[in-house]
Amino acid sequence: MSTAVWTNRLELNSVADTTLKAAARFWFAVAVIGQLVFAFAVASFYGLTALRGDFHGWSKSITHGWVPGDTMGNFAVAMHLVSAVVTMLAGAVQLIPRVRDRFPAFHRWNGRIYMLTAVAVSMAGLYMTWIRGSVGDLPQHLGSSLMAVLIMLCAAMALRYALARDFKSHRRWALRLYLVVSASLFIRAGLFLSFLLNHGPFGFDPATFRGPFLTFITFAQYLIPLAVLEIYLRAQDRPGVLRRMATAGILFVLTLAMGTGIVVVTMAKWVPQVKAAYDPRKSIAETLSATITSSGIDQAARQYHELKAAEPATYNFDEDQLNGLGYELIGARKFKEAICIFQLNIETYPQSSNVYDSLAESYMDDGNKPLASANYQKSLQLNPKNRNAVLMLQKLNAP
């Protein structure tokens, strides 16, 4: 074989190797940035609201986020949140080669903390799914439970090979652990990317949070990254220009998709959560919730009007406050109270398509289809792009 041919092959192999490494670093950088933003949003929102005693806000993003008197359940939620933040922060530095090489003692202790909190997240997640209750259906719960089992398996295998000083196997199991633990980021990025591409919910019923797409993404959030990792490891073990270039291409495409999803979920969810976390105003939802429990919905409605007139700057009267309280009441099957809360919100935000959509849902859950239909139509009138209203109207008008 001529020298020119050998030179060309070496150059192609070098290009393929460089491209694969660049794709892997690009993916890792985007994932770490996403994890850090996610961790900051979670720590800010749940931490600062807890310090202010505004536990009502927890239920906006977590089913049964905070239930008065449920000490065990509330502890499980708090443990899940704290452990999630720790794993995201620890994971961000654990796989960086320079940290591992220059600070081996830190790498070892950080790894132990990472594995311990990952297992804690899994245990708390299982409790929240099967004992406390969560949205979704049985396939979704099974998918989440399999993820928890995989986290514990990968942690155990990574620890086993670290103790055996088989660092190649340890690194591979650590990578698998990182991917499964990071599934909470992947599912959010994938879900919000689907919202962007389809201009709203796709493949599931947003009222019940059930449907084939959610079942798919519940399993895909960790199975697809694990499959891509195996492809990447094979490309490393079996050198070949085509194999490495193809793997690099897959990584680049997935990274762009993940990055887009992270940007969308950041702007749509995490930025508003951070703003709410640093808002010094008192929660009107928390105040009204206590009044509903002690004195009933009529007194709460009067209190809302009195406080809005007397102390508009002291309390947070933003749209999401009453909307969150309304959905909490729906979750407690207090539909009449929820309807009243949404009606109060409409008084303040009469041009909000979202509030009419929420009021329509409460009427539908209460069995009042005519008023549910009327409010979905009003929501659609205010926002013709409200796909959820279209789907719900089709459901209501179905024979």
ZANU-462341 format. One record per residue (C-alpha): residue in three letters; x, y, z. Coordinates in Angstrom, 3 decimals, padded with zeros to 6 digits, m for minus. Layout:
% residues N
ATOM,ALA,X,Y,Z
...
END
This chain:
% residues 399
ATOM,MET,000.000,000.000,000.000
ATOM,SER,001.432,003.393,m000.975
ATOM,THR,002.539,006.043,001.483
ATOM,ALA,m000.119,008.422,000.140
ATOM,VAL,m002.897,005.948,000.935
ATOM,TRP,m001.576,005.405,004.464
ATOM,THR,m001.316,009.160,004.955
ATOM,ASN,m004.889,009.684,003.789
ATOM,ARG,m006.160,006.956,006.112
ATOM,LEU,m004.293,008.410,009.056
ATOM,GLU,m005.665,011.867,008.283
ATOM,LEU,m009.222,010.536,008.025
ATOM,ASN,m008.845,008.612,011.282
ATOM,SER,m007.504,011.740,012.953
ATOM,VAL,m010.381,013.844,011.645
ATOM,ALA,m012.925,011.216,012.734
ATOM,ASP,m011.360,010.949,016.179
ATOM,THR,m011.269,014.726,016.619
ATOM,THR,m014.855,015.091,015.423
ATOM,LEU,m016.121,012.419,017.816
ATOM,LYS,m014.319,014.003,020.759
ATOM,ALA,m015.680,017.434,019.826
ATOM,ALA,m019.225,016.055,019.586
ATOM,ALA,m018.926,014.398,023.003
ATOM,ARG,m017.559,017.578,024.588
ATOM,PHE,m020.291,019.648,022.948
ATOM,TRP,m022.961,017.318,024.329
ATOM,PHE,m021.433,017.318,027.819
ATOM,ALA,m021.102,021.138,027.880
ATOM,VAL,m024.746,021.667,026.889
ATOM,ALA,m025.920,019.029,029.396
ATOM,VAL,m023.910,020.604,032.229
ATOM,ILE,m025.207,024.092,031.429
ATOM,GLY,m028.743,022.721,031.404
ATOM,GLN,m028.189,020.950,034.737
ATOM,LEU,m026.794,024.094,036.365
ATOM,VAL,m029.709,026.243,035.166
ATOM,PHE,m032.158,023.547,036.296
ATOM,ALA,m030.477,023.276,039.708
ATOM,PHE,m030.497,027.047,040.185
ATOM,ALA,m034.206,027.244,039.322
ATOM,VAL,m035.127,024.383,041.667
ATOM,ALA,m032.981,025.655,044.558
ATOM,SER,m034.233,029.222,044.135
ATOM,PHE,m037.927,028.485,043.804
ATOM,TYR,m038.397,025.693,046.331
ATOM,GLY,m035.737,026.908,048.748
ATOM,LEU,m036.785,030.549,048.985
ATOM,THR,m040.513,029.807,049.032
ATOM,ALA,m039.875,027.364,051.895
ATOM,LEU,m037.898,030.003,053.808
ATOM,ARG,m040.855,032.377,053.429
ATOM,GLY,m043.271,029.670,054.545
ATOM,ASP,m044.991,029.706,051.159
ATOM,PHE,m045.218,025.935,050.704
ATOM,HIS,m048.360,026.412,048.628
ATOM,GLY,m046.145,027.212,045.645
ATOM,TRP,m044.671,023.706,045.684
ATOM,SER,m047.905,022.239,044.348
ATOM,LYS,m047.607,024.268,041.146
ATOM,SER,m044.999,021.891,039.748
ATOM,ILE,m045.276,018.757,041.914
ATOM,THR,m048.368,016.634,042.435
ATOM,HIS,m049.258,016.910,046.143
ATOM,GLY,m046.168,019.088,046.506
ATOM,TRP,m047.005,020.085,050.063
ATOM,VAL,m049.839,018.552,052.061
ATOM,PRO,m050.465,020.011,055.543
ATOM,GLY,m050.104,017.318,058.197
ATOM,ASP,m048.463,014.756,055.887
ATOM,THR,m045.053,014.784,057.564
ATOM,MET,m043.676,011.690,055.828
ATOM,GLY,m044.879,012.733,052.403
ATOM,ASN,m043.600,016.297,052.781
ATOM,PHE,m040.232,014.958,053.950
ATOM,ALA,m040.043,012.725,050.861
ATOM,VAL,m040.725,015.711,048.583
ATOM,ALA,m038.122,017.840,050.385
ATOM,MET,m035.572,015.001,050.217
ATOM,HIS,m036.291,014.541,046.524
ATOM,LEU,m035.725,018.252,045.823
ATOM,VAL,m032.566,018.597,047.922
ATOM,SER,m031.066,015.397,046.520
ATOM,ALA,m031.913,016.456,042.975
ATOM,VAL,m030.042,019.759,043.369
ATOM,VAL,m027.029,018.017,044.942
ATOM,THR,m026.835,015.408,042.175
ATOM,MET,m027.053,018.071,039.463
ATOM,LEU,m024.254,020.105,041.034
ATOM,ALA,m022.059,017.105,041.879
ATOM,GLY,m022.618,015.541,038.466
ATOM,ALA,m021.554,018.740,036.733
ATOM,VAL,m017.963,018.295,037.964
ATOM,GLN,m017.692,014.549,038.543
ATOM,LEU,m017.021,013.570,034.926
ATOM,ILE,m014.551,016.367,034.094
ATOM,PRO,m011.188,014.626,033.411
ATOM,ARG,m009.064,017.515,034.710
ATOM,VAL,m010.872,017.519,038.039
ATOM,ARG,m010.474,013.745,038.311
ATOM,ASP,m006.767,013.864,037.446
ATOM,ARG,m005.723,016.904,039.496
ATOM,PHE,m007.969,016.412,042.531
ATOM,PRO,m008.418,012.645,043.003
ATOM,ALA,m009.469,012.934,046.653
ATOM,PHE,m012.207,015.431,045.763
ATOM,HIS,m013.280,013.182,042.881
ATOM,ARG,m013.665,010.224,045.237
ATOM,TRP,m015.664,012.083,047.884
ATOM,ASN,m017.765,013.942,045.352
ATOM,GLY,m018.521,010.597,043.690
ATOM,ARG,m019.672,009.104,046.978
ATOM,ILE,m021.956,012.069,047.621
ATOM,TYR,m023.233,011.857,044.056
ATOM,MET,m024.084,008.162,044.302
ATOM,LEU,m025.665,008.510,047.745
ATOM,THR,m027.913,011.396,046.705
ATOM,ALA,m028.782,009.663,043.430
ATOM,VAL,m030.073,006.688,045.414
ATOM,ALA,m031.940,009.091,047.745
ATOM,VAL,m033.621,010.720,044.719
ATOM,SER,m034.667,007.283,043.500
ATOM,MET,m036.133,006.183,046.827
ATOM,ALA,m038.013,009.449,047.291
ATOM,GLY,m039.283,009.237,043.723
ATOM,LEU,m040.624,005.720,044.278
ATOM,TYR,m042.404,006.862,047.431
ATOM,MET,m043.934,009.865,045.649
ATOM,THR,m045.082,007.711,042.740
ATOM,TRP,m046.560,004.663,044.460
ATOM,ILE,m047.517,005.834,047.937
ATOM,ARG,m048.221,009.548,047.796
ATOM,GLY,m049.601,009.495,044.277
ATOM,SER,m048.571,011.200,041.054
ATOM,VAL,m050.029,012.302,037.741
ATOM,GLY,m049.950,009.921,034.811
ATOM,ASP,m051.000,006.322,034.361
ATOM,LEU,m049.575,002.890,035.163
ATOM,PRO,m047.159,002.708,032.161
ATOM,GLN,m045.675,006.073,033.151
ATOM,HIS,m045.308,004.965,036.759
ATOM,LEU,m043.604,001.767,035.631
ATOM,GLY,m041.261,003.779,033.423
ATOM,SER,m040.330,006.079,036.312
ATOM,SER,m039.834,003.092,038.617
ATOM,LEU,m037.551,001.364,036.124
ATOM,MET,m035.486,004.551,036.010
ATOM,ALA,m035.144,004.475,039.803
ATOM,VAL,m034.033,000.833,039.695
ATOM,LEU,m031.476,001.620,036.979
ATOM,ILE,m030.073,004.499,039.041
ATOM,MET,m029.495,002.180,041.985
ATOM,LEU,m028.024,m000.535,039.730
ATOM,CYS,m025.632,001.854,037.969
ATOM,ALA,m024.540,003.373,041.293
ATOM,ALA,m023.855,m000.070,042.736
ATOM,MET,m021.860,m001.172,039.675
ATOM,ALA,m019.853,002.079,039.540
ATOM,LEU,m018.958,001.661,043.214
ATOM,ARG,m018.101,m002.012,042.762
ATOM,TYR,m015.630,m001.367,039.935
ATOM,ALA,m014.122,001.641,041.723
ATOM,LEU,m013.374,m000.521,044.767
ATOM,ALA,m011.935,m003.204,042.461
ATOM,ARG,m009.766,m000.490,040.819
ATOM,ASP,m011.120,m001.432,037.403
ATOM,PHE,m011.322,002.201,036.370
ATOM,LYS,m012.326,001.603,032.744
ATOM,SER,m015.443,m000.309,033.803
ATOM,HIS,m016.023,002.156,036.634
ATOM,ARG,m015.980,005.080,034.200
ATOM,ARG,m018.505,003.400,031.923
ATOM,TRP,m020.920,002.649,034.737
ATOM,ALA,m020.440,006.203,036.041
ATOM,LEU,m021.408,007.505,032.603
ATOM,ARG,m024.519,005.320,032.615
ATOM,LEU,m025.390,006.567,036.093
ATOM,TYR,m024.971,010.181,034.999
ATOM,LEU,m027.286,009.691,032.029
ATOM,VAL,m030.057,008.009,034.007
ATOM,VAL,m029.837,010.576,036.815
ATOM,SER,m029.975,013.345,034.190
ATOM,ALA,m033.198,011.951,032.712
ATOM,SER,m035.205,014.599,034.595
ATOM,LEU,m033.453,017.217,032.441
ATOM,PHE,m033.868,015.204,029.236
ATOM,ILE,m037.610,014.673,029.672
ATOM,ARG,m038.199,018.389,030.261
ATOM,ALA,m036.107,019.347,027.258
ATOM,GLY,m037.895,016.769,025.084
ATOM,LEU,m041.360,017.708,026.294
ATOM,PHE,m040.912,021.450,025.772
ATOM,LEU,m039.235,020.843,022.424
ATOM,SER,m042.369,018.950,021.373
ATOM,PHE,m044.471,021.922,022.525
ATOM,LEU,m042.375,024.196,020.332
ATOM,LEU,m042.559,021.966,017.272
ATOM,ASN,m046.283,021.194,017.602
ATOM,HIS,m047.421,024.579,018.987
ATOM,GLY,m048.792,022.946,022.122
ATOM,PRO,m049.370,019.540,023.740
ATOM,PHE,m048.808,016.595,021.446
ATOM,GLY,m049.869,012.975,021.849
ATOM,PHE,m051.438,013.286,025.301
ATOM,ASP,m054.377,014.737,027.158
ATOM,PRO,m053.136,017.788,029.120
ATOM,ALA,m056.109,017.523,031.499
ATOM,THR,m055.172,014.018,032.678
ATOM,PHE,m051.495,014.069,031.653
ATOM,ARG,m051.912,010.716,029.953
ATOM,GLY,m051.295,009.576,026.418
ATOM,PRO,m048.946,007.620,024.138
ATOM,PHE,m046.372,010.383,023.784
ATOM,LEU,m045.950,010.708,027.543
ATOM,THR,m045.629,006.939,027.865
ATOM,PHE,m042.960,006.986,025.145
ATOM,ILE,m040.976,009.880,026.606
ATOM,THR,m041.111,008.410,030.133
ATOM,PHE,m039.049,005.457,028.900
ATOM,ALA,m037.133,007.373,026.219
ATOM,GLN,m035.726,009.905,028.695
ATOM,TYR,m033.142,007.355,029.843
ATOM,LEU,m033.239,004.485,027.317
ATOM,ILE,m032.315,006.652,024.323
ATOM,PRO,m029.326,008.310,026.089
ATOM,LEU,m028.157,004.896,027.291
ATOM,ALA,m028.420,003.488,023.766
ATOM,VAL,m026.456,006.417,022.333
ATOM,LEU,m023.806,005.937,025.016
ATOM,GLU,m023.374,002.297,023.989
ATOM,ILE,m022.985,003.400,020.361
ATOM,TYR,m020.370,005.935,021.478
ATOM,LEU,m018.451,003.334,023.519
ATOM,ARG,m018.456,000.915,020.595
ATOM,ALA,m017.112,003.663,018.339
ATOM,GLN,m014.264,004.132,020.803
ATOM,ASP,m013.552,000.402,021.115
ATOM,ARG,m013.733,m000.374,017.386
ATOM,PRO,m011.953,002.377,015.468
ATOM,GLY,m013.409,003.132,012.076
ATOM,VAL,m013.841,006.398,010.202
ATOM,LEU,m017.452,005.791,009.177
ATOM,ARG,m018.507,004.534,012.600
ATOM,ARG,m016.947,007.473,014.428
ATOM,MET,m018.250,010.095,011.999
ATOM,ALA,m021.774,008.629,012.185
ATOM,THR,m021.647,008.596,015.986
ATOM,ALA,m020.414,012.184,016.020
ATOM,GLY,m023.295,013.160,013.725
ATOM,ILE,m025.838,011.516,016.042
ATOM,LEU,m024.358,013.334,019.035
ATOM,PHE,m024.399,016.710,017.277
ATOM,VAL,m028.044,016.337,016.246
ATOM,LEU,m029.145,015.173,019.708
ATOM,THR,m027.186,017.984,021.343
ATOM,LEU,m028.846,020.622,019.164
ATOM,ALA,m032.270,019.143,019.969
ATOM,MET,m031.467,018.985,023.687
ATOM,GLY,m030.083,022.520,023.687
ATOM,THR,m033.177,023.882,021.959
ATOM,GLY,m035.413,022.109,024.462
ATOM,ILE,m033.378,023.478,027.369
ATOM,VAL,m033.729,027.038,026.046
ATOM,VAL,m037.494,026.616,025.646
ATOM,VAL,m038.056,025.143,029.121
ATOM,THR,m035.770,027.789,030.625
ATOM,MET,m037.764,030.672,029.153
ATOM,ALA,m041.183,029.074,029.658
ATOM,LYS,m040.742,027.594,033.139
ATOM,TRP,m037.469,028.179,034.936
ATOM,VAL,m037.146,031.950,034.414
ATOM,PRO,m040.683,032.560,035.775
ATOM,GLN,m039.891,030.271,038.725
ATOM,VAL,m036.729,032.213,039.555
ATOM,LYS,m038.602,035.514,039.300
ATOM,ALA,m041.268,034.155,041.648
ATOM,ALA,m038.591,032.924,044.061
ATOM,TYR,m037.087,036.391,044.469
ATOM,ASP,m040.453,038.168,044.655
ATOM,PRO,m040.725,039.637,048.202
ATOM,ARG,m044.525,039.979,048.124
ATOM,LYS,m046.729,037.721,050.230
ATOM,SER,m048.513,034.912,048.426
ATOM,ILE,m052.220,035.699,048.045
ATOM,ALA,m052.753,032.030,047.169
ATOM,GLU,m051.262,030.890,050.475
ATOM,THR,m053.388,033.422,052.355
ATOM,LEU,m056.631,032.438,050.626
ATOM,SER,m055.865,028.729,050.997
ATOM,ALA,m055.692,029.118,054.777
ATOM,THR,m058.946,031.096,054.759
ATOM,ILE,m060.741,028.482,052.643
ATOM,THR,m059.703,025.802,055.141
ATOM,SER,m060.770,027.787,058.200
ATOM,SER,m063.736,029.881,057.010
ATOM,GLY,m064.834,028.694,053.568
ATOM,ILE,m064.701,029.946,050.004
ATOM,ASP,m067.112,032.866,050.450
ATOM,GLN,m064.937,034.416,053.159
ATOM,ALA,m061.866,033.832,050.975
ATOM,ALA,m063.515,035.693,048.080
ATOM,ARG,m064.323,038.648,050.333
ATOM,GLN,m060.782,038.618,051.703
ATOM,TYR,m059.365,038.688,048.174
ATOM,HIS,m061.300,041.844,047.280
ATOM,GLU,m060.457,043.532,050.611
ATOM,LEU,m056.711,042.843,050.351
ATOM,LYS,m056.589,043.822,046.691
ATOM,ALA,m058.167,047.170,047.527
ATOM,ALA,m056.228,047.837,050.739
ATOM,GLU,m052.778,046.254,050.206
ATOM,PRO,m052.151,045.786,046.467
ATOM,ALA,m048.377,046.122,046.849
ATOM,THR,m048.047,043.804,049.847
ATOM,TYR,m049.531,040.688,048.263
ATOM,ASN,m048.703,038.940,045.008
ATOM,PHE,m051.814,039.176,042.828
ATOM,ASP,m050.164,037.778,039.683
ATOM,GLU,m052.268,035.536,037.478
ATOM,ASP,m050.413,032.351,038.360
ATOM,GLN,m051.193,032.736,042.078
ATOM,LEU,m054.924,032.030,041.851
ATOM,ASN,m054.400,029.688,038.923
ATOM,GLY,m052.121,027.519,041.046
ATOM,LEU,m054.550,027.610,043.966
ATOM,GLY,m057.410,026.654,041.657
ATOM,TYR,m055.568,023.590,040.390
ATOM,GLU,m054.673,022.620,043.944
ATOM,LEU,m058.397,022.688,044.764
ATOM,ILE,m059.155,020.619,041.661
ATOM,GLY,m056.607,018.071,042.866
ATOM,ALA,m058.454,017.955,046.185
ATOM,ARG,m061.725,017.517,044.226
ATOM,LYS,m063.086,020.788,045.596
ATOM,PHE,m064.509,021.833,042.257
ATOM,LYS,m066.933,024.517,043.491
ATOM,GLU,m064.128,026.256,045.352
ATOM,ALA,m061.842,025.974,042.325
ATOM,ILE,m064.510,027.518,040.076
ATOM,CYS,m064.848,030.466,042.460
ATOM,ILE,m061.065,031.009,042.548
ATOM,PHE,m060.785,030.955,038.746
ATOM,GLN,m063.698,033.400,038.497
ATOM,LEU,m061.849,035.763,040.852
ATOM,ASN,m058.824,035.484,038.572
ATOM,ILE,m060.910,036.332,035.516
ATOM,GLU,m062.120,039.507,037.246
ATOM,THR,m058.498,040.654,037.433
ATOM,TYR,m057.306,039.203,034.119
ATOM,PRO,m060.323,039.307,031.768
ATOM,GLN,m058.124,039.107,028.660
ATOM,SER,m056.219,035.994,029.756
ATOM,SER,m056.891,032.989,027.571
ATOM,ASN,m055.152,030.764,030.117
ATOM,VAL,m057.506,031.718,032.965
ATOM,TYR,m060.587,030.936,030.878
ATOM,ASP,m058.972,027.627,029.924
ATOM,SER,m058.478,026.826,033.620
ATOM,LEU,m062.056,027.816,034.517
ATOM,ALA,m063.309,025.595,031.699
ATOM,GLU,m061.333,022.661,033.085
ATOM,SER,m062.841,023.139,036.536
ATOM,TYR,m066.351,023.189,035.045
ATOM,MET,m065.561,020.048,033.055
ATOM,ASP,m064.271,018.250,036.156
ATOM,ASP,m067.432,019.341,037.979
ATOM,GLY,m069.572,017.801,035.221
ATOM,ASN,m070.871,021.081,033.774
ATOM,LYS,m070.173,020.549,030.076
ATOM,PRO,m072.092,023.608,028.738
ATOM,LEU,m070.102,026.075,030.846
ATOM,ALA,m066.895,024.159,030.199
ATOM,SER,m067.512,024.454,026.458
ATOM,ALA,m068.400,028.157,026.716
ATOM,ASN,m065.201,028.986,028.579
ATOM,TYR,m063.006,026.935,026.258
ATOM,GLN,m064.550,028.871,023.370
ATOM,LYS,m063.794,032.161,025.137
ATOM,SER,m060.216,030.992,025.737
ATOM,LEU,m059.865,030.107,022.068
ATOM,GLN,m061.312,033.441,021.056
ATOM,LEU,m058.643,035.255,023.100
ATOM,ASN,m055.895,032.954,021.844
ATOM,PRO,m056.657,031.154,018.553
ATOM,LYS,m053.419,029.154,018.990
ATOM,ASN,m054.625,027.507,022.208
ATOM,ARG,m054.441,023.913,021.030
ATOM,ASN,m055.548,022.570,024.390
ATOM,ALA,m058.867,024.412,024.045
ATOM,VAL,m059.346,022.906,020.590
ATOM,LEU,m058.701,019.389,021.876
ATOM,MET,m060.995,019.854,024.869
ATOM,LEU,m063.812,021.224,022.703
ATOM,GLN,m063.476,018.212,020.418
ATOM,LYS,m063.649,015.972,023.466
ATOM,LEU,m066.703,017.780,024.861
ATOM,ASN,m068.525,017.729,021.519
ATOM,ALA,m067.762,014.089,020.780
ATOM,PRO,m070.896,011.896,020.609
END
